[in-house]
Amino acid sequence: MSRRSPLTASAALLALACVCALPVAAARADDEPVPREVEYAIDHGLEWLSKCQSKDGSWGTEPSTIAASTALSTMAYMARGHVPGQGPYGENINHGVDALLSKQGNNGVINSRSGGMIGNATMYEHGICTVALCEAYGMLDPERQTKVRVAIAKAARVILDAQRVKKPPEEQGGWRYENTSTDSDISVSGWQLMALRGASNAGANIPQQAIDDGIAYIKKRAVPSGGFSYRTTSGPNPARTGTGVLALSLMGKPDMDEVKAGGDYLIRTPLGNGDGHYFYTVYYCAQAAWQLGDKYWPVLNPRITQDVLKKQKGDGSWGGGETSDQYCTAMAILALSVPYRYLPIYQR
């Protein structure tokens, strides 16, 4: 598949979303992109998640991250090829979307706090939730699609306004924890750029300047020896590097020297424990490896996949003190499901 600009006409991308989200067939095809043991692990995890969904459609046990866990869990089903309103998990997805819509305040912010109240890590959750709504948009029934279109427009406005807050030159173009933050980091910025690409795919008018400024910020975090840093004085690690590689690739810059140097860093650097954020790390590294392709995917994908499989529990879940088990399970499934390419964001 050819690479696309992040501002490609929405109609073509929405058609792509619908085509890429056909229901999963009961029988395995001979050319299935995911090995049987991986497919089983994913399906076992999704079954576990289905038993954990709350009556209001949300997922998660940590009050401050329920919106993010809901967004990631909803995307996990779609990453496997399940679609809203159809098949065994169609209503799980619909209810997840409804829960996300209910968590958007009048100010456009989507997070776990009532009415979109601002607080620590607001932009983390907001970006993740916006991405999930954008990924679901092209597959929803007309009524939900109308609601989600409005929600995406409001959510994108929050992101654009937060980027325009006056910051020091080294911080400009990026995002941080709150929509009023005067500094930036690569992790929060990566989610906002993914959200802006998704919003553009859904038909929102995203200024090219916002994309360019975001790209410029990510480039500033590139380390000369390879990899990406979190902020101005920190060194690289796999999570930060996966974020930088993915963000630049999705913004239409896959051939930048910084991207290839990031791929080389990932090949020579063990996954480790993710500095306490293991599932966040494998989520970003798996997507980065897919975007890198060429010599990187055949090396990185087996490494990530086998490591994630070893950590699955007998009941199908993943966990280990990183927010909630629902969050960890959703992130693990999203990392393992990249080769399916059902989510529009997984397209090269």
N, C-alpha and C positions, 0 to 999 in steps of 0.2 A: 504494500500500500504506500502511495506517495505521501510525503509529509505535507501537512496543511498549515497555513497561517492561522494564528489564534483568532483572527478576525474574519475567517471564511464565512460566507453567507449562511445564515442560520438554517434555511430550509434544507440545504443539502445535508447538514450535520444532524438535523433532527431526523431526517430520513435514515441516515446511517445509524442513529441511536435505535430506531425501531427495528431495523434489519438485524443489528447486532444483538438484539435482546429477544430473539425467538425462544420459546420455551425449550427447556432441556428435554431431549428425547429419553425415553425410559431405557432404551438399549444403547450400549456404547458403540460409537462409530469406529471403524478400523483406523481412521486417522485422528482419533481423539488427541488433542494437544497436551493433555495432562495424564501422567501414568495412573494406573488403576489404584495404587496405594494412596496416592495424593488425592485422587477423586473421592475415595472412601473417607479420608480424613476430613476433607471439606464438607461432605454431606453429613458426616457424623457431627461436626461442629455446628452446622446449620440446624440440625435436628435439636441439638442442645439449646441453641439460641431460641428456637421456637417455643420452648417450654419456659423460658425466662422472661418473655415479653409481658409487661404489665398491662392491666386492663385499659389504660389510657393510650396504649400503643408504644410506650417508651421502653428503653432498655437501660440497665445500669443500676448500681446500688449506692454509688457515691453521689450525694445530692448536687455537688458542684460540677459534675461532668455528665449528668444524665442526657443532656442534649447531644453532646458529642458522641456518647455511646450509642444513642439512638440513630444518629446519622450514619455512623460506621456500620452498625448492624444492618440497617436498611440497605446500604450499599453492598454488604457482603452477600446478600441474597441475589442482588442483581448481577454481581460479578460472576456468579455461578450460572447465570442465564435465566433465573426466575424473573417473572415480570409482574407488575402490579395487577391485582384483580384476576390473575389466572394461575391455574395449577395449585400445588399443595401449599405454597407459601405466598400466594397472591395477596391474601388479606393481611398477612403479617407486614408485607411491604406497604400496602395502602394505609394501615394503621400507623406504621412508622412515619410515613409522610404526614399524616394528620397530626401526629404528636409534634413533629417539627414545626408545622404551621402554627400550632397552638402556643409555641414558645417564642414566637416573634412579637416583640413589642411594637407599639405605635411608632417608635423611633427607628424601626427597621432592624434592630439588633435581635439576633436569634441566639439565645443561650439558656442556661438552666435556671437563671434567676427570673423571678416573676416580672412580667411586663417588659422584658428586655433591659432590666436594670444593669448599669455598668459596674464592673468589678474586676478583680484580678483574673487574668486569662480570658477576658471577654472576647478578644479577637481570635484567639485559638478556636473557641467553640463556634464563634460566628462563621469563620472561614470554613470549618469542617461541615457545618450544617448547610451552608450555602452550596458547597460542592455537592452534597447529597441531593439537595433539591434539584440542582441543575442536571445531575445524572439521571434522575427519575423523570424529569419533565417530559421528554419525548415519548414516554411509554404510558402516561397516565390517561385516565378517562377524561372527557372534556371538562367536567365540573372541577375536578381536582387540578387539571392543567391550568385552568383560568386562575384559580387561587394561587397556584405555585408561580405562575408568570408574574403576578403582582408581588408576591413575596420575594422573588429573585430580584426584581427591579429595585425594591426597597433595600434589600440586603446589599446589592452592588453599590448603591449610593452610600451606604455606611462605609464600605471599603474605600471607595474613591475619596470621600471626605477625610477619612483617617490618613490616607496617604498624603494629603495636601497640608497637613499640620506642619507648621514651620519647625524644621529640625536642623542640627548642624550638618554641613555638607556631607560628612562621612555617613550620616544616618538617613539622608534624604532618599526618598523613593521606596523605602521599606515600611514595615509595620512592626508594632510591638504589642504588648499585652492588652492595652486599652485603646479605644478609638481616639483618645486625646494624647497618647504617648508622644513624647518629643525625642524618642530614640527608636531603634529598630533592631531586629534580629532575624537571622536567616530562617528559623523554624516557623515563626508566625508568618513571615513574608511569603514562604513557600505556599502555605494554605491560601493566602489571599490571592496570589497569582493564579493558582488552580481555580479558585472561585471565579475570578474575572474571566478566565478562558471559558469556563462552563457557562457563565452568564452571557457571554458573547455568543456561544453556541445556541443558547436558548432565545436569542434575538435581542438581548439588551444592547444598548448603544454604549460601548466601552471605548473611551478616547484612546487613540494610539499612544498619546503621550503618557498615559498611565502605565501602559505595557512597557514602553521604552524606559520609563523611570524605574520600574520594577526590575527590568533586566539589568540596568546599570547598577542597581543596588546589589543584586545577587553577584554580579561580576566583582564588586568590591570585596566580597567575602572569599574570593578565590585565593588560595595559598600558593605562593610561587613554586613550592616543591610538589604540589598536587593536593587535591582535596579542597574543602570549603570550611571556613570557620563560622562560629556561632555569632560572634560580634567582632569588634575591631581588634581586640587584644587576645583572643582565644585561638587555639590551634584546631586543626581538623579532626574529625572522627567520622565513622561510617554514616551515622544518622545525618549529620550536617552535610556531608558530601553527597549522600543520596538525594537530599533535598535540593542542593544546588544543581546537580546534574538534571534532575527531573524538571525543576522549574525552568531552566534555560531550554531544555528540549521541548517542553510543552509550549513555550513562548516562541517556537520557531527558530531556535538557535542551536540545533543539535551538533553542528560542526565546529563550534567554538573550541579553541585550544583549551579553555578552562574545563569544558565538558569532557574531552578526551583525557586530560590530566586527572580529572576526578575519577574517571573509569579506571585508570591505571592505579590510582590510590586504593580504590575498592578491591582490586585484584590482589594487591600486596598486603592488605590489612585485614586481619581476622575480624569476624563480627563482634566477638567479645560479648559482654552482657549489656551493651548499649548504654553504659554509664547509668544504669537504673531505668533505662527506657528501651528495653530489648524489642518489644513488639512494635514500637514506633520505628526503631531502626530497621527491622526486616521489612516493614511496610514500604518505607522509602527506598531501601536498597533494591528490593525486588522490582519496583517500578523503574528505578534508574537503570538497572541492568537490562530491562526490556527495551527501553529507549536507546540505550547504547548499542545493543545488537552486536553484530560482527563478532569479534573475538571475545567480547565481554560476557554476553548472555550464556554461552556454553560453559563458561567457568563459574560465573557467579550464581546462576540459577540452581544448579545441583547443590552447591554449598549452602545456600539459603534454605532450599526446600528440605534437605535432610536434617538440618539443624532445627527447623521449625517442627518437623514431624516428631522428632525425639522428645519434644516438650509437650505434646498433646496428652491430656489425661484420659483415663479409661472411659469417662462419661462423654468424651467428645470435646470438652472445653480446653481452653488454655488459660493460664493465669500465673500469678507469682508476685503479688504486691504492687502491680502497676495499675493504679486506678481500680477498675473492677474486672472480674473474669469475663464479663460481657464485652468490655472494651478490648481486652487481650484476645479473646476468641475472634471477634470481628476483624481485628488487625491481622491476625494470623491467616484467616481465610482470605482476606484481600491480598495478602502477599502470595499465597499459594495459587490464587485464581488468575493471576496476571496473564498466563498463556491463553486463557479462554478468549480474551479480548472482547468480552461482551459489553463492558462499560466504555462509553465514549472516551473517557479520560485515559483508557489503556491503549487507544489507537496511536500508532506511530505517525 
